[in-house]
Amino acid sequence: VTIEDGVLTITGETASEAGHEEGSYLRRERRSGSFRRTLRLPDSVDVERASSTYANGVVTVALPTAEDRKARKLTIEVTDGDKALTARA
């Protein structure tokens, strides 16, 4: 699992199940071999705090949002001629 230039890349390899001969299946739902997945991350991800775990055949990637990029609620005063309005964003 790597992050470079805002792109998350997961590479790995799945092995064929032991004890089963290749070609002895009528239908096989799991594939074996190498794989690679890439995903462009939004700017709001804090890549310095990203982490990943692997347990029971599952890779979990945690991508926390950068604190200064989280949505904030702002109250903005808007003037329209003689009137003062308050808008919430």
GIWOVEN-V374742 format. One record per residue. N is the residue number from 1. RES is the residue in one small letter. D_FIRST is the distance of its C-alpha to the first C-alpha in Angstrom with 2 decimals. Layout:
BEGIN
n res d_first
N RES D_FIRST
N RES D_FIRST
END
This chain:
BEGIN
n res d_first
1 v 0.00
2 t 3.81
3 i 7.11
4 e 10.18
5 d 13.63
6 g 12.88
7 v 10.54
8 l 7.25
9 t 5.71
10 i 4.58
11 t 6.54
12 g 8.74
13 e 12.43
14 t 15.01
15 a 18.19
16 s 21.63
17 e 23.50
18 a 25.79
19 g 29.49
20 h 29.51
21 e 30.76
22 e 29.27
23 g 31.73
24 s 33.24
25 y 31.86
26 l 33.79
27 r 30.70
28 r 27.10
29 e 24.68
30 r 21.49
31 r 20.14
32 s 18.84
33 g 17.01
34 s 13.82
35 f 11.97
36 r 9.85
37 r 9.67
38 t 9.83
39 l 11.34
40 r 13.43
41 l 13.51
42 p 17.04
43 d 18.54
44 s 19.16
45 v 15.60
46 d 15.53
47 v 12.20
48 e 13.60
49 r 13.69
50 a 10.35
51 s 9.15
52 s 7.59
53 t 9.71
54 y 10.48
55 a 14.22
56 n 16.68
57 g 14.43
58 v 12.68
59 v 9.15
60 t 10.11
61 v 8.55
62 a 11.40
63 l 12.22
64 p 15.66
65 t 18.26
66 a 19.75
67 e 23.13
68 d 25.18
69 r 23.83
70 k 24.73
71 a 27.69
72 r 30.97
73 k 34.42
74 l 37.00
75 t 40.74
76 i 42.18
77 e 45.92
78 v 47.21
79 t 50.76
80 d 52.75
81 g 56.09
82 d 57.95
83 k 55.44
84 a 52.50
85 l 49.72
86 t 46.66
87 a 43.48
88 r 40.30
89 a 36.93
END
